[in-house]
């Protein structure tokens, strides 16, 4: 084993955490966030919602079961950098042969290992999320100066994280757009602002025809393919910068059943008149309890978001259906009369608990009831 | 929200788990105590029943009504009739509690008194407990169980195999211990074993089951509330693959080799299962997950397509549901401590009608119990086996659990947590570096068999440079774990080869290397390494167990050490002291010491001091973060304890104080006491008796001189170091003599020797085991053994309070931990008691004891009409195992009084006089409980070596009732009528005559071996002679016991070695048949007496009613 190269994570508040370099030998910068899931590092690394962010994993032993490329959640690693306490250089799993380090290196993504990730997490929890850099140790000083010049996460437009061209989802992966004529099952348009493939797998498993469209797709583009429903997907960045998608959503309400997930939920919230705001350190993990208001039942959910919907401005015909029990923030909305609902958390899991797949069923039920009504 | 929950009962009966036995240890004291607290918080009246006095749950103030009574249906019926509880909480008292709940239902008691079963519905219990119902229930919800078939012929077996596939396990029906069955991998083996199995089965039937040997074993702890919200608290992965009982497995939390896909798949299965069983509360699900196919081949060869190694990517890994425990369990205690999530407390609240989102998360203080803990560390549990005590025991691990206790360690890497856990085992100096000399020749062979030392065999194989792939294949252990062991071995090599630098030291510490290990490898000494380490600024920081991976601020001061950057356990201001706990439960150091540690922490807090607790045992109340102001989950060795103390010091210094945090060592058994010397050498203050006091009591020479100066007699004895010296000494002292090695305490390897032949054998063996170490020979005095616990006032207080005197039923020679002890002493004379008080006072003051002290005396009456002579056998300047028993029956809060004395409060100021505390108007008897049916190969006869794992108490208004209850509670109840087998050693025959007459007169059917039979005939009673096995009778005496034709065995061992074997088999057969077996004439005599003298007519009452004389 070669000698470890020393690296450091430098935070915007001046804190420095020294460790060893992991993955690609390059510098990186981004908003530093933490996720408390104990499994699912590969799914997190490839989750487009982490674009622009350096991900700190609070679970200390990462890479134990290796990397299994077919379970990637998007076309590439999406995080800007990875911070772990220990990286496993000898993974063991019936499927995951590849080592985490090699996976990061081959994708050109740097990381750092051997740091006190709990201390970093506590700092972020107390101070809020902040920008940070992973650099070689001899660049610590310059990084500290450089950090103040970096563009704030909230000002960055991550629109390019979504796709630029529409595509179809077939079993196994994305494919060039096909005319789905002759295929059965409801046709869903998914506005891909940076979605995880498992959303599409979930729809597909339920017999849907799936067409993904870029976030720039307008109402006409969407309606032109005759979908039975629209899913507004998760994605990175501040929802305030998604005015176009908010307008699209607003126009679609009343025309088609809509389901929003994460960013899609925030976009819907804004189209319902609400504002969105940044959370101090976000919700990222697989253990958040969410109260389903109408039933009183609690769901354990997978979460990854830094912003939330402020319920104050919501129009009267929209109700808050889900509440995060940790901080009482909005986790779900539903229109009282239109077939439109949204959730802040990730029904598609991956990583995270599989308890919430029924939300896709709910979406399909809505579609069916609308289609059924139209058919009469 | 003011939601009034209609379901909340007004009162609840909680059934404890009874005595500590293998498979059911302190975890249920923790669970029950939590449940009682939860009931109090919910405003529900709690009624607790347990037969085990050494528990916190049976302490005053934990439950609203406490019954220390036998756990039987008739007893519980009487309690239910009297207390009329609205609900019964059956899921917190282990299997004992669960079984009793079912029995109470089946006996119609629950219906008769309108008692509602809370938590798990009866139907759910049945589905979980009954194999066939369970399989059906799992099939109904689509959860896979291992395929199996019951067959009656080889042809049927062949047919079944096509579905099931090799490898399979064959289990013949109705054979004892699975004789005739086995594990088969090939077709030839299959045909042969099925045939043998069919032949062995009296009904020609075998079970053919898909073998999962070598599959990964994974557990989930699951909770569900009445609103159907389901969560998992923790998952755990066993290092030992399937085939070893999970209680005997090394366990890691959370799972390490499961991908998110695997983790979530098994999590969902576990949630499905708890839903289908309708459990409201906690449950434990055990699953088997397919391992790497290069480690264990699966699916069976016959079913594999193409023979590829990989599994198709869109297919999830195969798994099977193995077992469900519809209650809190040992695993849930472990999971509670591993995560900080109080499973028992939450389960109890759910049973009382609360929803998960209505229960606060105590750890954060601001979130609810409705979430899943996130760990940011790694937890390792290692079982603690009793094979240091039972060298003859069968060490191979399988489906029968053998461990008495366990340790847990937390760190940020597996390597470090594992190494800390090994340090916590306190297994006779066996560090990570220990090597099994017997395994050296073929290390890989040794690693194949799961035993208590397989971990060391695996390390040995790694050190022998055997490829990890091969070790994985031969042992079934996942390569991930082996890689971690290799990391440790690589560091060992670096430490051996390289000069110690700050960088190397830091790396070693981060991998969990103890200073002692580093010293060994680097050729230095511990203290030097410690100094060097601190000089380099390498010291541990302490991180919090907070349930949420630092996502929220937590208020719970529960810490573990690690070598990282940020320390979260900043020293606090104010007076405080460290209570050192007692580590894993083992024979000789049981739950009694956890009781004392908990009480010590409570006493400190009530005296206005901060209580800091250190312990390594996850099953305990002491490691409940509620017990102390700060909990350090750490090994209890010098390094860890000094590190904790140094971390705690800062506050006082910062406060301008000059003191350092002191340690309290007298409550944690020998584990804590052993630290007195090292801590004193390190100039650390100790509260209570000093290291010198302890040394004075433990050093034979010093202690002899001390007693001689006081004029207090001891049985004559001396130390020898050769056979010749031994024979001379024994001749001078006179046989019988008590012999023991000088280098271990607590009855280990002690024997009573009757003659020169056995003496020579003993000395020769002991010399071989520990060359050069002296052997102690004492006169064996077969008198009345008496035990005294006392509290000494300490520095400026010469008061010595004796809360009570206990008399043993067995004469001296049986280890005090295995004796039945009676309070108040029934047969002592006033003059003898006065001597006991005076000696105790003189010894306490003379030694300079501050706090608790235990003295064992023997009283020899030369003439029956005169007071006997009192001899001192042993003084322990620490809390003894009788402290909880005596505290409860005397009403003196012994630990609290002792702690206050240590803190400088005079006994008189506490309201306690010097001398003997007046007896309470009750009779209480402490009886030992053994786990012998679980430890094959271990002889069950009572002797100077302690063998019991737990204890029960029988309390009543008179001796016979109390004794009868103690025996019922201990599972040793003498049947009122029935068949007794007697096999009495020659030296005991004179004393057995009264007993024989009593049995004969009472109309017992007597069976006996040859010699005893002629004695019985001689006394004029009818007797069936049972041929000894060595004579070759058919059926012989062993067959008689095994076929269920005997209800009680009285067998005393011959001292002459040649006869040992038959007696051994008789006792083993009785243990396995689970019938009472008395190996002391004294015990048998008293037990039969109690039965015949109206002991069956016992009372049932809450403990305070007995102490106050209200019964």
Interface residues (C-beta under 8 A of the other chain):
Chain A: X17 X34 X36 X37 X38 X39 X40 X42 X43 X58 X59 X60 X61 X64 X65 X68 X70 X71 X85 X86 X88 X90 X91 X92 X93 X94 X95 X96 X115 X116 X117 X118 X119 X121 X122 X125 X172 X285 X286 X287 X288 X289 X291 X296 X297 X298 X300 X325 X326 X349 X350 X351 X352 X353 X354 X355
Chain B: X227 X228 X229 X231 X254 X255 X256 X257 X258 X259 X260 X261 X262 X263 X264 X265 X267 X268 X271 X290 X291 X292 X293 X310 X311 X313 X314 X317 X355 X356 X357 X367 X368 X370 X371 X372 X373 X374 X375 X376 X377 X378 X412 X413 X414 X478 X479 X480 X483 X543 X548 X549 X550 X551 X552 X553 X564 X565 X566 X568
